[in-house]
Amino acid sequence: MAEAHPVGFQWVMEAKKRGATVIHVDPRFTRTSAVADEFVPLRVGSDIAFLGGVINYILSNELDFREYVVAYTNAATLVTEGFQDTEDLGGLFSGYHPETGTYDPASWQYEGHEEFAQTHEDTHVHRETAAGFQHEAHGPPVSGFVARDETLQDPRCVYQILKRHYARYTPEVVERVCGVPPEQFRKVCEAWTRNSGRERTTALVYSVGWTQHTVGVQYIRAGAIIQLLLGNMGRPGGGIMALRGHASIQGSTDIPTLFNLLPGYLPMPHFKQHETFDMWAEAIRHLGQKGFWAYARCYAVSLLKAYFGEHATEENDWGYGWLPRLTGDHGTYQQVLNMIDGKIKGYFLLGQNPAVGSAHGRAQRLGMANLDWLVVRDLYMIESATFWKDSPEIETGEIVTEECRTEVFFLPAASHVEKEGTFTQTQRMLQWREKALDPPQDCRSELWFFYHLGRLVRERLATSTLERDEPIKKLAWSYPISGQHNEPDAEAVLKEINGYDVATGAPLSGFTQLQADGSTACGCWIYSGVFADGVNQAARRKPGKEQSWVAPEWGWVWPANRRILYNRASADPQGAPWSAKKAYVWWDPEKGEWTGHDVPDFEKTKDPAFRPAPGTIGVHGLAGDDAFIMQGDGKGWLYAPAGLIDGPMPTHYEPAESPLRNPLYAQQANPVRKVYDRPENQLNPAPPERHSEVFPYVFTTSRLTEHHTAGGMSRQLAYLSELQPAMFVEVSPALAEERGLEHLGWAHVVTGRAAVEARVLVTARLRPLRLDGRVIHQIWLPYHWGGSGLVTGDSANDLFGITLDPNVLIQESKVGTCDIQPGRRPTGRALLDYIADYLRRAGLDASHYAPLETPGAGE
């Protein structure tokens, strides 16, 4: 966090000054480690074993916050008799279908709710479209009675299932898998549990080091289980914070740049599963569901009214037929493989630099070389705009400039200080930024670009009679413009996102006002309220000394300006604060309402003692102590009966590339990971496969404070380039001796995809780990370099293959296996021959590196 998110880390340092203990768990000693009270180095890719060990420590010592756990989690809920755990099936859960590599989750359900389970066909589709998590986010379709044992003794209750699942994750196993000594591991467990409970809370912070794995979603689930067991969710000083690499990464998932989502986490419809609007809406809200997702039809209709305005009517299902449909995997990695196969003609790149910023850079560049046209909008002439003349494949002959078919259009972009609008940052806070100055020359904002592109396309299609053009023609596309370049009004867009009454145009004050009858329009239901009372709430900057410590008048946080989600859990089941020290929101019996420091994340007048009549749906179906109001059962999930493609509980699997056999189970890697089995995307062998010794070392990548992401901006700046002037690789003194590497000399790192060269930094920041009776060396590289800018170098992302988490289709780009050799890598055609030789020795197909039959090469 100090290295990659230094602005936010100042508050960690403030907490430390007040007595907080900071524990840093990371493969490499960083700036964060330097100020932490405890640094815990572990093997990259082994985090679930570590976290599972913490869960086992909590449960085996009965250190969970029992009253919280019974009241606010599904610990007491009974699971169907048919469920079998990884302990029973060698690392697999019940319902596994080896022919498709997916699960039938019927046996994972709550007792009595088997009929609501997804089918095996559903889970197969969900893996292809990253749609499975919609069921977890929206809760299981719980209706009526849920069988529970609040003594937590029934062997089929979630608590006991969890206890059995993690029983083998002992301190000794943690050492064997992660390389963390038992005494240090116990020290972490003691600190975490000691600082959690009625009087104290612990915060958990993670970043992309947790997400970019084939079990990335399960990493985060494991952290959530710990925080729920210890009573750290929904309470001040607790929770889980996901650090973001940009100021508005959170915003770009809320109002998504993702292929599988619509604004507010509404799922993109699937052509086969959601043929009608009713089928789509019911799939979101689930029949008989409790909680706020029961009103998904209101959110969906209001979104379609914002998209299509007066053209969205009840008679045409609010224009649902004009929405795109998922037909399969449309993710970024499938797209680049489709480019290689000639299935995609054109591509837009905005704020992305896949030539050096995405996994398997060679595949990215060869894919772009097979397009008809490519539009790149950026601040600088990045590698993805110039690959046709200066990429590594020019040197190897795989791309020939004169024969490359791709026509590149480079459009200069305005920077963040040259346009107005909002950021939505890590805290879910929308903050309005003013424009500091006009962009120079032809630079334009994204808002300008998309508005005028849409305008021009609509003008071209105005007289079209083709049915395919109707969605474009019917879009509501009228926004105020001003200035020399007809810049659209960003506040007008924010008002549309906020939502308004269709008849009067009056802005809505919150998402509870949204209707399913077409009377409201709203571009993103969770953002409704950001323009309440016609005031840009995101632009508020009231000084902290003039308001409470929660600072409700600094920016605006979704939903409803609520600073901590699920804060009903900050009070006990009767509505009183767990402690005076941790009082946050509570029930005021005299006023008959919830009050406190924050906006209560609960119905304001619902008594803690309230119990709904059986069968009651929606928010009214939530009891007065159902704190997790977005879940169908009102409970935080220690066990996920629906939504996760790879199992209801996190389980340790080895990364797709690993030098070790899985010490815990016969199943080596995530059995349902998404694999693209293609000649240009071969994975290095891992046990029990033969020849894994060809790539004996583990490598990982991360950021430096001095550079930003793939370096497209920071490598253009002289001061930052001077601070970190060259691509380098960090190795331990032991590995340097083993491989004959010299400090500040040259070395090259080799995988089955590429060989990249870098200066050697011999450092104690990486420690050899003794695992399962052998020494494992780890290598670290920054991923900021490429071929353009003031300082250039090979790209670390070229080393990775493409293997994805099955839930959200994110790539495993934090761990791989490699070899490292002293000296510079070969160049030209010799480089391909060099990699091909590694592939042959590893028992892999080397033919893709032999013939010169790649896009743009002699076609």
Buried (B, 14 or more C-beta within 10 A) or exposed (E): BBBBBEEBBEEBEEBBEEEBBBBBBBBBBBBBBEBBEBBBBBBBBBBBBBBBBBBBBBBEEEBBBBBBBBBBBBBBBBBBEEBBBBBEBEBBBBBBBEEBBBBBBBBBBBBBBBEBBBEBEBBBBBBBBBBBBBBBBBBBBBBEEBBBBEEBEBEBBBBBBBBBBBBBBBBEBBBBBBBBBBEBBBBBBEBBBEBBBBEBBBBBBBBBBBBBBBBBBBBBBBBBBBBBBBBBBBBBBBBBBBBBEBBBBBBBBBBBEBBBBBBBBBBBBBEEBBBEBEEBBBBBBBEBBBBBBBBBBBBBBBBBBBBBBEBBEEEBBBBBBBBEBBEEBBBBBBBBBBBBEEEBEEBBBBBBBBBBBBBBBBBBBBBBBBBEEBBBBBBBBBBBBBBBEBBBBBBBBBBBEEEBBBEBEBBBBBBBEBBBBBBBBBBBBBBBBEBEEEBEEEBBBBBBBEBBEBBEBBEEBEEEEEEEBBBBBBBBBEBEBEEEEEBBBBBEBBBBBBBBBBEEEEBBBBBBBBBBEBBBBBBBBBBBBBBBEEEBBBBBEEEEEEEEEBBBBBBBBBBBBBBBBBBBBBBBBEBBBBEEEBBBBBBEEEEEBBEBBBBBBBBEEBBBEBEBEEEBBBBEBBBBBBBBBBBBBBBBBBBBBBBBBBBBBBBBBBBBBBBBBBBBBEBBBBBBBBBBEBEBBBBBBBBEEEBBEBBBBBBBBBBBBBBBBBBBBBBBBEEBBEBBBEBBBBBBBBBBEBBEBEEEBBBBBBBBBBBBBBBBBBBEBBBBBEBEEEEBBBBBBBBBBBBBBEBBBBBBBBBBBBBBBBBBBBBBBBBBBBBBBBEEBBEEBEBBBBBBBBBBBBEBBBEBBEEEEBBBBEE
